Amino acid sequence: MDSQAAAVLPCERVETTTRVFVLGNPDFYLDGLLAVLSRSLDSEVVACVKPGDGCWDTFLSRPADVLLIHRQAVQDAPDGLAHFLQQAPNLKIIVFGHDMSDEFLLKVVRSGAAGYINEKMSGDHLIKAIRTVMDGELWVERRILQRLILRVVELDGIINQAIELIRSVLTKRESEIYRHVLGGLSTKEIAGEMNLSEQSVKLHLSNIFKKFDVSNKQQLILLTFQKVCPVSNVLRLFRIVMDRHQLSSGKPALIRDPLEALSMAGSPQKPE
């Protein structure tokens, strides 16, 4: 990002204004997105910068709720989206661009992106996407969600394999405590579940920590997910698995396809 290219676009702020930081090289497509945002009453572009050495400082100096980032900037970044999310964990990221393959879309969503804007979507979709991700939802087509479901199902098997391997390292009681830790139980709750004293649970936890070279339960959980489920959108993906169970039982989906209703109204046009 080039800090010299930063430009704050004036806009009347309202109480619910969403601050948008835009990262991408100038072209007609980007101009169209900016034009749409300039007409939005609930979004404000705090900066529009080109990829380059100075962009990070600009990003840090212009706090934003949403990062609208071009696909090429994602591909060129050494750590993808991780750098942005480490600095701003609550940041909502929307990737935009043409010719984004399904595999690329799967990758960016699994890496933490909350949605994407491609050539099939209109300016109206962009505004709806921003509102949707700010509500904590994903702006992702159902065909991509279905593929994510399959990936999560595959991860279920990986986790089970990991637990089987762990049993060769831990004692039977340690394995049971380990499962409770992954289930989010506190030391007191684990003691109650297993009819043990809290001190006994703490002693077992200490042995588990030594075997995994960690110092607390949080590090143990993080280590586990890094090993068997290296996905930033873990909670969202679990919701997708729940969605699969809803659909299989004839119930409505928990996660709707944000484009499904819009597509029935006709083919969307590209951003103006």
C-alpha positions in Angstrom: 0.0 0.0 0.0 1.3 3.4 -0.8 0.6 5.9 2.0 1.0 8.8 -0.5 -2.0 7.4 -2.4 -4.2 7.6 0.7 -7.3 9.7 0.2 -10.1 10.3 2.7 -13.4 10.7 0.8 -15.7 13.1 2.5 -19.1 11.8 3.5 -21.8 12.9 5.9 -21.5 10.6 8.9 -24.5 9.2 10.6 -24.7 7.3 13.9 -24.4 3.9 12.3 -21.7 4.9 9.8 -19.4 2.0 8.8 -15.8 3.0 8.2 -14.4 1.3 5.1 -10.7 1.1 4.3 -10.1 0.3 0.6 -6.9 -1.3 -0.7 -6.4 -1.8 -4.4 -4.8 -0.4 -7.5 -6.9 2.2 -9.3 -8.9 0.9 -12.2 -12.5 1.2 -13.6 -13.8 -1.6 -11.3 -12.4 0.1 -8.2 -13.8 3.5 -9.4 -17.2 1.8 -9.6 -17.0 0.5 -6.1 -15.9 3.9 -4.7 -18.7 5.6 -6.5 -21.2 3.2 -4.9 -19.7 3.8 -1.5 -19.8 7.6 -1.9 -23.6 7.4 -2.4 -24.1 5.2 0.7 -25.5 7.0 3.7 -24.3 4.4 6.2 -20.7 3.8 4.9 -17.7 6.1 4.8 -14.4 5.5 3.0 -11.7 6.5 5.5 -8.9 5.8 3.0 -8.3 4.4 -0.5 -4.7 3.3 -1.0 -2.6 1.3 -3.4 -0.6 -1.7 -2.3 2.9 -0.8 -1.4 5.5 -0.4 1.4 3.7 2.6 3.0 0.2 1.1 3.2 0.5 -0.5 6.6 1.1 2.9 8.4 -1.9 4.3 6.6 -4.0 1.4 7.7 -2.9 1.8 11.4 -3.6 5.6 11.3 -7.1 5.2 9.8 -9.2 2.8 12.0 -11.8 1.0 10.0 -14.7 -1.5 10.5 -14.4 -3.1 7.1 -11.3 -3.7 4.9 -12.3 -3.9 1.2 -9.2 -5.5 -0.4 -8.4 -6.4 -4.0 -7.7 -10.1 -4.6 -4.2 -9.3 -6.0 -3.3 -7.5 -2.7 -4.3 -10.7 -0.8 -2.2 -12.9 -3.1 0.8 -10.6 -2.9 0.8 -10.3 0.9 3.3 -12.8 2.5 0.8 -13.7 5.3 -2.4 -13.0 3.4 -5.1 -11.6 5.7 -3.5 -12.6 9.0 -1.5 -9.4 9.4 -4.7 -7.3 9.3 -6.7 -9.6 11.6 -3.9 -9.8 14.2 -3.9 -6.0 14.4 -7.7 -5.6 14.3 -9.4 -8.9 15.4 -12.9 -7.4 14.9 -12.1 -6.2 11.4 -14.5 -7.4 8.7 -12.7 -8.2 5.5 -14.3 -8.3 2.0 -12.2 -9.3 -1.0 -13.1 -7.9 -4.4 -12.0 -8.6 -7.9 -12.5 -10.5 -11.2 -11.7 -14.1 -12.0 -11.6 -15.4 -8.4 -11.7 -19.2 -8.5 -13.6 -21.3 -6.1 -10.4 -22.5 -4.5 -9.2 -18.9 -4.0 -12.6 -18.0 -2.4 -12.4 -21.0 -0.1 -8.9 -20.0 0.9 -9.8 -16.4 1.7 -12.9 -17.3 3.7 -11.0 -19.9 5.7 -8.3 -17.3 6.3 -10.8 -14.9 7.9 -12.5 -13.0 5.1 -16.2 -12.4 5.8 -17.2 -12.2 2.2 -16.3 -11.2 -1.4 -17.5 -9.1 -4.3 -16.9 -10.6 -7.8 -17.9 -9.7 -11.3 -21.4 -11.3 -10.9 -22.3 -8.8 -8.2 -23.7 -5.3 -8.4 -23.2 -2.1 -6.5 -26.3 -3.0 -4.5 -24.6 -6.2 -3.5 -21.6 -4.3 -2.2 -23.8 -2.2 0.2 -25.7 -5.3 1.3 -22.4 -7.2 1.8 -21.1 -4.5 4.1 -24.3 -4.5 6.2 -24.3 -8.3 6.3 -20.7 -8.7 7.5 -21.2 -6.0 10.1 -24.1 -8.0 11.4 -21.7 -10.9 12.0 -22.7 -13.0 9.0 -20.9 -14.3 5.9 -21.5 -12.8 2.5 -20.7 -16.0 0.6 -22.6 -17.9 -2.1 -24.2 -21.2 -1.0 -22.1 -23.2 -3.4 -19.0 -22.0 -1.6 -20.6 -22.7 1.8 -21.4 -26.3 0.7 -17.7 -26.8 -0.3 -16.7 -25.5 3.1 -19.1 -27.9 4.7 -17.3 -30.8 3.0 -13.9 -29.4 4.2 -15.2 -29.3 7.8 -16.5 -32.8 7.6 -13.0 -33.8 6.5 -11.6 -31.9 9.5 -13.9 -33.9 11.8 -12.0 -37.0 10.7 -8.6 -35.3 11.2 -9.6 -34.3 14.8 -10.7 -37.8 15.6 -7.3 -39.1 14.3 -5.5 -36.5 16.4 -7.3 -37.6 19.6 -6.4 -41.3 18.8 -2.8 -40.3 18.5 -3.0 -38.3 21.7 -4.1 -41.3 23.6 -0.7 -42.8 23.0 0.8 -39.9 24.8 -1.7 -39.3 27.6 -3.1 -41.6 30.2 -6.7 -42.6 30.1 -7.6 -40.0 32.8 -5.5 -37.3 31.1 -7.2 -38.0 27.8 -10.6 -37.5 29.5 -9.5 -34.2 31.0 -8.0 -33.2 27.7 -11.4 -33.7 26.0 -13.1 -31.6 28.7 -10.6 -28.8 28.2 -11.4 -28.8 24.4 -15.1 -28.7 25.4 -14.5 -25.4 27.2 -15.0 -26.7 30.7 -13.3 -24.9 33.6 -11.1 -26.7 36.1 -14.0 -26.7 38.6 -16.4 -28.0 36.0 -14.0 -30.8 35.0 -13.6 -31.8 38.7 -17.4 -32.0 39.0 -17.8 -34.1 35.8 -15.1 -36.5 36.8 -15.8 -36.7 40.6 -12.3 -35.4 41.3 -10.9 -32.6 43.5 -9.9 -29.5 41.8 -6.3 -30.1 43.0 -6.3 -33.5 41.3 -7.4 -32.0 38.1 -4.8 -29.3 38.3 -2.1 -31.9 38.8 -3.3 -33.8 35.8 -3.4 -30.6 33.8 0.2 -29.8 34.8 1.3 -33.2 33.4 -0.6 -32.6 30.2 1.0 -29.1 29.8 4.5 -30.6 30.2 3.8 -33.3 27.6 2.7 -30.6 25.1 5.2 -28.0 26.2 2.5 -25.4 27.0 1.8 -23.4 30.2 -2.0 -23.1 30.3 -5.3 -24.4 28.8 -5.6 -21.6 26.3 -2.2 -22.5 24.8 -3.2 -26.2 24.7 -6.5 -25.4 22.9 -4.6 -23.1 20.4 -2.0 -25.7 19.8 -4.6 -28.4 19.1 -6.5 -26.2 16.6 -3.2 -25.2 14.9 -2.3 -28.8 14.5 -5.7 -30.2 13.3 -7.8 -27.2 12.2 -5.7 -24.3 10.9 -8.7 -22.2 10.1 -9.5 -18.6 11.2 -13.2 -19.0 10.6 -13.6 -22.0 12.9 -16.8 -20.8 14.7 -18.4 -19.9 11.4 -17.5 -23.3 9.9 -19.1 -25.0 12.9 -22.2 -23.0 12.2 -22.1 -24.3 8.6 -21.9 -27.9 9.9 -25.0 -27.1 12.0 -26.6 -25.8 8.8 -26.0 -29.1 7.1 -27.8 -30.9 9.9 -30.7 -28.5 9.6 -31.1 -29.0 5.9 -30.8 -32.8 6.2 -33.7 -32.9 8.7 -35.9 -30.7 6.4 -35.5 -27.6 8.5 -34.6 -24.1 7.1 -30.9 -23.2 6.8 -29.3 -21.4 9.7 -27.0 -19.5 7.3 -28.9 -18.2 4.3 -27.3 -17.6 0.9 -27.2 -13.7 0.8 -27.4 -13.7 -3.0 -30.2 -16.3 -3.3 -33.2 -13.9 -3.0 -31.5 -11.2 -5.0 -30.6 -13.6 -7.9 -34.3 -14.5 -8.3 -35.0 -10.9 -9.2 -32.7 -11.1 -12.2 -29.0 -11.1 -13.2 -27.1 -8.4 -11.2 -25.2 -5.7 -13.0 -21.6 -4.8 -12.4 -20.9 -1.8 -10.1 -21.6 1.5 -11.8 
